[in-house]
Amino acid sequence: MESINKLRLEIDEINLQLGRLLIERKKVAERIGQEKRKLGIEVYDRYREINIFQMLRRHFNQDEYNYLESIFQEVIKKSRQVQYI
């Protein structure tokens, strides 16, 4: 049986990977916000957000999607916030 400490080390590495990816996503969202300002486009794009969740539904089973849905809602909310800056 794997020890809890070993599993926690695995979680720690995954957390660092997630953190790096989320920061990368934030930077891209900031660039999107800059482009939207240049073009005079609204930050909130309902259809884009619908498309993101449709993509998740296609790539993950229902249990996985249920786990990810609220996480992505928060990620999208944060991305929208940085686009206003």
N, C-alpha and C positions, 0 to 999 in steps of 0.2 A: 504494500500500500504506500502511495506517495505521501510524503509528509506535508503537513499544512504549510510549513515554512517554504518548501520547494514550490508548492503551488502559488504561494503569495509572491515569490520571486518572479514567477511567470506572469502573474497579474501586474506586478510592478513594471515589467518590460512592456507589456501590452499598453499600460497606461501612458508610458513615455512615447510609444509609437502613436497612440491616439492623440496625445498632446501635440506632437510635431505635425501630424496631419491636420488637426484643427487649426493650428496657427497658419499653416500653409493655405487652408481654406479661407481663413480670415483675410489674408493678404490678397487673395484673388477677389474676394468679395469687395474689398476696398477699391481695387482697380475697376471692378464692374461699376461701383458707385461713381467713380470719377468719370467713366465713359457715359453713364446715364446722365450726369450733370451736364456734360458737354453737349449731349444730344437732346437735353430737355425732357428726358423720359422719367416717369414716376419710378420711385424705388420699389414700391410694392407691385409685384407681378403675380397675380392670383394664378394665372395659367401655368407659369413656370413652377410655382409651388405644387400645383396639382400634378404636373409632370414628374416632379421629383418623387412624390409618393407613389405614383403609378410605376415608376422605374423600380422602386424598392419592392413593390408588390410582385413585379415580374421576376426579381432576382432572389427573393427570399420566401421561404414557406410562411404559412400564416402565423405560426408561433414566433418565428424570428421577426416577422414584420411587426407583430404586436409588441415585441420587446423594443424594436427600433423606432417605432412611430413617435412616441413622446420625446425620445432623445433627439430625433431629427427636427421635430417641431421647435425645440429649444435652439438647436444649431441654426436653423433657418432664421429664427427670431433674432439671434445674435448677429447673423450675417446681414440681415436687413438693417439692424442698428448701425453697423459700421459703414454701411453704404450712405447713411445720412451725414456722416462726418466729413 
